[in-house]
Amino acid sequence: MGSVFRTIQEQSMQSTGHLPIYIQFNEVASSFLLNDEYKLLCVLIHDIEEGKELGGLLAGEILRSFISEFSDQDFSRVIEMEIFQSFHQNLPDAIHGVIQRILKNLKATRGIKGALFKAGENSENI
Protein backbone atom coordinates (compact mmCIF):
# COMPACT_ATOMS: atom_id res chain seq x y z
CA MET A 1 0.00 0.00 0.00
CA GLY A 2 2.88 2.34 0.74
CA SER A 3 4.15 2.06 -2.83
CA VAL A 4 0.75 3.20 -4.14
CA PHE A 5 0.90 6.37 -2.05
CA ARG A 6 4.52 6.94 -2.99
CA THR A 7 3.55 6.72 -6.68
CA ILE A 8 0.69 9.18 -6.11
CA GLN A 9 3.17 11.56 -4.49
CA GLU A 10 5.69 11.28 -7.30
CA GLN A 11 3.04 11.74 -10.02
CA SER A 12 1.58 14.75 -8.23
CA MET A 13 5.00 16.32 -7.80
CA GLN A 14 5.84 15.79 -11.48
CA SER A 15 2.53 17.16 -12.79
CA THR A 16 1.80 19.99 -10.32
CA GLY A 17 5.04 20.62 -8.45
CA HIS A 18 3.24 19.96 -5.15
CA LEU A 19 2.65 17.00 -2.89
CA PRO A 20 -0.97 15.99 -2.26
CA ILE A 21 -2.39 16.75 1.18
CA TYR A 22 -5.86 15.25 0.72
CA ILE A 23 -7.38 12.83 -1.79
CA GLN A 24 -11.03 11.84 -1.64
CA PHE A 25 -12.24 8.61 -3.21
CA ASN A 26 -15.82 7.27 -3.36
CA GLU A 27 -16.08 6.15 0.26
CA VAL A 28 -12.73 6.90 1.88
CA ALA A 29 -10.24 9.73 1.88
CA SER A 30 -6.51 10.01 2.48
CA SER A 31 -4.80 12.82 4.34
CA PHE A 32 -1.06 13.26 3.81
CA LEU A 33 1.37 15.11 6.03
CA LEU A 34 5.12 15.27 5.41
CA ASN A 35 7.70 16.14 8.05
CA ASP A 36 10.64 17.61 6.14
CA GLU A 37 13.10 17.39 9.03
CA TYR A 38 12.72 13.62 9.51
CA LYS A 39 11.58 12.90 5.93
CA LEU A 40 8.54 11.04 7.26
CA LEU A 41 5.15 10.91 5.61
CA CYS A 42 1.96 10.16 7.49
CA VAL A 43 -0.84 8.83 5.30
CA LEU A 44 -4.13 8.55 7.15
CA ILE A 45 -6.96 6.69 5.44
CA HIS A 46 -10.28 7.77 6.90
CA ASP A 47 -13.98 8.17 6.16
CA ILE A 48 -14.85 11.04 3.84
CA GLU A 49 -17.10 12.44 6.59
CA GLU A 50 -13.99 13.48 8.54
CA GLY A 51 -13.06 15.79 5.70
CA LYS A 52 -9.83 17.52 4.82
CA GLU A 53 -9.45 19.62 7.98
CA LEU A 54 -10.04 16.91 10.59
CA GLY A 55 -8.07 14.37 8.55
CA GLY A 56 -5.15 16.81 8.43
CA LEU A 57 -5.34 17.48 12.16
CA LEU A 58 -5.39 13.75 12.94
CA ALA A 59 -2.49 13.02 10.59
CA GLY A 60 -0.51 15.87 12.16
CA GLU A 61 -1.01 14.69 15.73
CA ILE A 62 -0.22 11.08 14.81
CA LEU A 63 2.97 12.17 13.05
CA ARG A 64 4.00 14.43 15.96
CA SER A 65 3.39 11.62 18.42
CA PHE A 66 5.39 9.16 16.29
CA ILE A 67 8.33 11.54 15.96
CA SER A 68 8.23 12.31 19.66
CA GLU A 69 8.51 8.63 20.52
CA PHE A 70 11.01 7.60 17.84
CA SER A 71 13.08 10.74 17.21
CA ASP A 72 16.23 8.84 18.14
CA GLN A 73 15.84 6.59 15.06
CA ASP A 74 17.73 7.16 11.83
CA PHE A 75 14.90 7.15 9.29
CA SER A 76 17.27 7.66 6.35
CA ARG A 77 18.22 3.99 6.32
CA VAL A 78 16.24 0.76 6.17
CA ILE A 79 15.10 -0.07 9.66
CA GLU A 80 13.38 -2.96 11.33
CA MET A 81 9.64 -2.35 11.60
CA GLU A 82 9.31 -4.36 14.82
CA ILE A 83 10.50 -1.42 16.91
CA PHE A 84 7.39 0.54 15.86
CA GLN A 85 4.88 -2.21 16.68
CA SER A 86 3.91 -0.68 20.02
CA PHE A 87 3.03 2.69 18.49
CA HIS A 88 -0.62 1.78 17.98
CA GLN A 89 -1.03 2.17 21.75
CA ASN A 90 -0.28 5.91 21.35
CA LEU A 91 -3.11 6.55 18.90
CA PRO A 92 -5.72 7.39 21.60
CA ASP A 93 -3.33 10.02 23.01
CA ALA A 94 -2.79 11.47 19.53
CA ILE A 95 -6.55 11.72 19.02
CA HIS A 96 -6.84 13.37 22.41
CA GLY A 97 -4.25 15.89 21.21
CA VAL A 98 -6.53 16.76 18.28
CA ILE A 99 -9.40 17.42 20.69
CA GLN A 100 -7.16 19.69 22.78
CA ARG A 101 -6.01 21.57 19.67
CA ILE A 102 -9.60 22.10 18.46
CA LEU A 103 -10.73 23.33 21.89
CA LYS A 104 -7.79 25.76 22.15
CA ASN A 105 -8.46 27.06 18.63
CA LEU A 106 -12.12 27.56 19.50
CA LYS A 107 -11.27 29.44 22.67
CA ALA A 108 -8.86 31.67 20.73
CA THR A 109 -11.65 32.56 18.30
CA ARG A 110 -13.13 36.00 18.77
CA GLY A 111 -16.50 35.82 20.51
CA ILE A 112 -15.95 32.40 22.12
CA LYS A 113 -15.30 32.51 25.86
CA GLY A 114 -14.79 28.78 26.42
CA ALA A 115 -15.24 25.35 24.88
CA LEU A 116 -16.35 21.99 26.25
CA PHE A 117 -16.00 18.52 24.77
CA LYS A 118 -18.16 15.77 26.27
CA ALA A 119 -17.89 12.10 25.37
CA GLY A 120 -19.61 9.55 27.57
CA GLU A 121 -18.74 10.15 31.20
CA ASN A 122 -15.68 12.26 30.40
CA SER A 123 -15.58 15.94 29.52
CA GLU A 124 -12.85 18.44 28.78
CA ASN A 125 -13.20 22.14 29.37
CA ILE A 126 -10.88 24.84 28.14
C-alpha positions as CSV (number, residue, x, y, z in Angstrom):
1,M,0.0,0.0,0.0
2,G,2.9,2.3,0.7
3,S,4.1,2.1,-2.8
4,V,0.8,3.2,-4.1
5,F,0.9,6.4,-2.1
6,R,4.5,6.9,-3.0
7,T,3.6,6.7,-6.7
8,I,0.7,9.2,-6.1
9,Q,3.2,11.6,-4.5
10,E,5.7,11.3,-7.3
11,Q,3.0,11.7,-10.0
12,S,1.6,14.7,-8.2
13,M,5.0,16.3,-7.8
14,Q,5.8,15.8,-11.5
15,S,2.5,17.2,-12.8
16,T,1.8,20.0,-10.3
17,G,5.0,20.6,-8.5
18,H,3.2,20.0,-5.1
19,L,2.6,17.0,-2.9
20,P,-1.0,16.0,-2.3
21,I,-2.4,16.7,1.2
22,Y,-5.9,15.3,0.7
23,I,-7.4,12.8,-1.8
24,Q,-11.0,11.8,-1.6
25,F,-12.2,8.6,-3.2
26,N,-15.8,7.3,-3.4
27,E,-16.1,6.2,0.3
28,V,-12.7,6.9,1.9
29,A,-10.2,9.7,1.9
30,S,-6.5,10.0,2.5
31,S,-4.8,12.8,4.3
32,F,-1.1,13.3,3.8
33,L,1.4,15.1,6.0
34,L,5.1,15.3,5.4
35,N,7.7,16.1,8.1
36,D,10.6,17.6,6.1
37,E,13.1,17.4,9.0
38,Y,12.7,13.6,9.5
39,K,11.6,12.9,5.9
40,L,8.5,11.0,7.3
41,L,5.2,10.9,5.6
42,C,2.0,10.2,7.5
43,V,-0.8,8.8,5.3
44,L,-4.1,8.5,7.1
45,I,-7.0,6.7,5.4
46,H,-10.3,7.8,6.9
47,D,-14.0,8.2,6.2
48,I,-14.8,11.0,3.8
49,E,-17.1,12.4,6.6
50,E,-14.0,13.5,8.5
51,G,-13.1,15.8,5.7
52,K,-9.8,17.5,4.8
53,E,-9.5,19.6,8.0
54,L,-10.0,16.9,10.6
55,G,-8.1,14.4,8.6
56,G,-5.1,16.8,8.4
57,L,-5.3,17.5,12.2
58,L,-5.4,13.8,12.9
59,A,-2.5,13.0,10.6
60,G,-0.5,15.9,12.2
61,E,-1.0,14.7,15.7
62,I,-0.2,11.1,14.8
63,L,3.0,12.2,13.1
64,R,4.0,14.4,16.0
65,S,3.4,11.6,18.4
66,F,5.4,9.2,16.3
67,I,8.3,11.5,16.0
68,S,8.2,12.3,19.7
69,E,8.5,8.6,20.5
70,F,11.0,7.6,17.8
71,S,13.1,10.7,17.2
72,D,16.2,8.8,18.1
73,Q,15.8,6.6,15.1
74,D,17.7,7.2,11.8
75,F,14.9,7.1,9.3
76,S,17.3,7.7,6.4
77,R,18.2,4.0,6.3
78,V,16.2,0.8,6.2
79,I,15.1,-0.1,9.7
80,E,13.4,-3.0,11.3
81,M,9.6,-2.4,11.6
82,E,9.3,-4.4,14.8
83,I,10.5,-1.4,16.9
84,F,7.4,0.5,15.9
85,Q,4.9,-2.2,16.7
86,S,3.9,-0.7,20.0
87,F,3.0,2.7,18.5
88,H,-0.6,1.8,18.0
89,Q,-1.0,2.2,21.7
90,N,-0.3,5.9,21.3
91,L,-3.1,6.6,18.9
92,P,-5.7,7.4,21.6
93,D,-3.3,10.0,23.0
94,A,-2.8,11.5,19.5
95,I,-6.5,11.7,19.0
96,H,-6.8,13.4,22.4
97,G,-4.2,15.9,21.2
98,V,-6.5,16.8,18.3
99,I,-9.4,17.4,20.7
100,Q,-7.2,19.7,22.8
101,R,-6.0,21.6,19.7
102,I,-9.6,22.1,18.5
103,L,-10.7,23.3,21.9
104,K,-7.8,25.8,22.1
105,N,-8.5,27.1,18.6
106,L,-12.1,27.6,19.5
107,K,-11.3,29.4,22.7
108,A,-8.9,31.7,20.7
109,T,-11.6,32.6,18.3
110,R,-13.1,36.0,18.8
111,G,-16.5,35.8,20.5
112,I,-15.9,32.4,22.1
113,K,-15.3,32.5,25.9
114,G,-14.8,28.8,26.4
115,A,-15.2,25.3,24.9
116,L,-16.3,22.0,26.3
117,F,-16.0,18.5,24.8
118,K,-18.2,15.8,26.3
119,A,-17.9,12.1,25.4
120,G,-19.6,9.6,27.6
121,E,-18.7,10.1,31.2
122,N,-15.7,12.3,30.4
123,S,-15.6,15.9,29.5
124,E,-12.8,18.4,28.8
125,N,-13.2,22.1,29.4
126,I,-10.9,24.8,28.1
